[in-house]
């Protein structure tokens, strides 16, 4: 395995990861060395450099920072891409798709045993579907897992040597971090919402049309960028409650635009235009969330503005193209027509009961493909991010990582593959459990909101009893394997949670 003079740290790491994985798979030892002259026969060349001349069609110079190539010809294999992450992704895609390696969780992986590993001549171009990919589940924050599964999440613990990640300053709900009312309200009440004739900051927002406030925000963003020079996205986004400003100028714009997004987009456009004069590489991010979800009629976000549309009101028992989600689907279609960089804040867990069964696995693929079809550039899949133990957390993190890279994959096949790889002989019973919950949720027409309670119709006594029997069988299937048994018992905790909450009802 050859690296080349001038190789970056991520490219050297890619070569080391490749050597280690191939030794796991084949049992052979793969030497890694730097070569700047001639590549010997049967070499694997990792990263861009002078040895790429053996592959004149590779055209590495034109590749983006996350694009890569796997090109085999003349007895040599090239795994390379753009910087900073293209070569890493080329190696890990090769190991995943050609060799069959899987990294299920930070603590569980699969390396097939293949004493003879043959790579035929051919070319595979590699590029992720989204520029920002964030399976926002607790297991996904592990740096090695994120690197190997193609996540560039700002929340992962990725280092520069591991290819780095997207860097935000702020992240969301930044109005008051930018303009703290305890410091500014007394001197500048006009910077805050006018609600029912009174300027206030409790349960309020900013007065987005105030000229002095706009200039103050520009300076605050410049201060933030001095504090975090690596940031490429700065958030200017509403507080996590209602209370938009009702003053004359704000009201006039919002009425003209048919949405409170009118004043929000005008504000971020102003800041983005000013910030771009000194920081042309930085984008300004805002939310289309709750009262700002509906797209404006006339004003359009500037090219360096990211609008992040949130699906918080949706029913996750059916795809976003389904009848109960029509209003949101219309909104995403509207934003996609006017916004160059549309991101989505999607929801994949039950925030009232992280550990409760939440049968949304069947819609994940359809929703990701719907986002792609509407020009979405970034996807944030919010799950249980606060601790281990979310229902099927490891499965959701892995399946989402695969879909964020390649939305054409079949989500049901991905779920089955994960269950087989992670739970071993218990997998058939876990598969039946997953189907049982989804079938009952569809049968009872449960509106699967992100605050659905344990008293939901799909969690009835008949289904709960059937699920218990399936987990009895699952535990019996791995009784002689302590590690697999522990995984099954953890996967069973969501059922025990519902039994605990509804014990007296079920007992009766």
C-alpha positions, 0 to 999 in steps of 0.5 A: 500500500503506497502513500505519496510525498505530500500526503495529508494526515487523513490520507496517511490514516486512510492507508493505515486503516486499509492495511489493518482492515485487509489484514483482518479480512485476509490474514495477510500483512500489508506493508504501507510505505511512501513512494514518489517514483514508480509504483510497483505492480500489484500496488494499492495507491492511496491518495492523490499525488505523482503516482496517479499518472498511472491512472490518467483517467482519474482526474483527481484535480477536479474532485470536490473535498468529499468525492473519491474514486476506486479505480483498478487497472493494470494490476494496480488499485487507486483509492483517492479523492479530493481533500480533506475527506475524499481519500478516506471515503474512497477507502471506507467505501471500498472496504464496505462495498467491495470487501464487505466490512461493516462498522455497526457501532463504535463497539461492534463490527464485522470483517469477513474472512476471505483468504483470497480477495480479488478486485476486478478491473473497473472504476467506481466514482464515489460522492455522498448525496448530501453536503451535510450528513448528521445521523444525530444519535448518541452512538454516531458521535464516536469519531471512528464510527463517523469517519468509517460510515461517512458522517461529517456531523458537526457533533461528531468527535472527528479531528482534523487528522480524521478528515475533520467535519462541518464546523458551525458557530452557534448551531440553532436558536441563537437570537438570545446568545447573539443579543442577550436580553439581560445585557441589552434589553434595558438600553434597547427594548426596541431590539426585541419583539413588540407583542400586543403593544409592549416590547418584551423579551420573555417568550419573544424574539428579536425585532428583525427589521430594526436597522440598528439591531441588524448592524449589531448582528453583523458585528456579533457574527464577525466577533463569533468568526474571530473566536472560531475561525474554522467555522463555515456556517454561523447560525442566526435563528429564532428562539425555541418558542413563539413571539414574533415581533408585531411592530409596523415594519415587521408586520408589513413585510410578513403580511406581504410575504404571507409568512413570518419567514419574510422578515426572517429571510430579509434579516439573514440576507442583510447579515449574509451580504455584509458578512460575505464582504470579509468572509466569503466562505461563510454561510449564514444559517437560519430556521424555517420552524413553526411560525416561520415554516411557510416559505415567503411569496417574494423574497428569496434567500441569498446564495450564502444563506442556508434555510433549515426547514423543520419537520417537527409537526409531522406524522412519522408513521407514514412518509412525508409524501403521505396525506397527513403530511401534505402541508409540510410536503408543500412547504418543502416544495416551496422552499426548494424553488427559492433556496439554493442551500436548503437543509432539513432538520428531521426528527427520528425519535420520541422526545417525550419517551426516548426509550419507548417503541417508535415504529418509524423505520419504514419511512426513513428511506422514503423521506430521505429520497423525498429530500433529495428529489427536492434539492436538499443539500444537508440533512440533520436526523435528530434522535436520542442524542443525550445518552445511550439507550434510545429505542433501536438507537444503534440500528437507526444511527447505522441505517441513517448513515447509509441512507445519507450517503446513498438514498437509493438503498432499501431501508428495510434491507438495511434494517435486516442487515443490521439486525443480522449483523448485530444480534446474530441468531436472535435477529429473526425474532427482532425482525418480527418484533420490528414488523409487529410494531410497524404493522400495528401502528399502521393498523391503528392509524396512530399519528406518530408525532414526536411526543406520542405517549406510552398509552398509544393504540399500537401499544395494546396488551395483545401486541405487548404480549406478542412482543414479550414472547418474541424477546423470550425467543430472542434471548433463548437464541443467544443464551450462550453468548453473553455479549449478544444476550446483553444486546438483546436485553438492552433492546428489550428495555423499551417493552419493559418501559411500557409495561412499567408505565401501564402495569396496573392497566395491563394487569387489570 
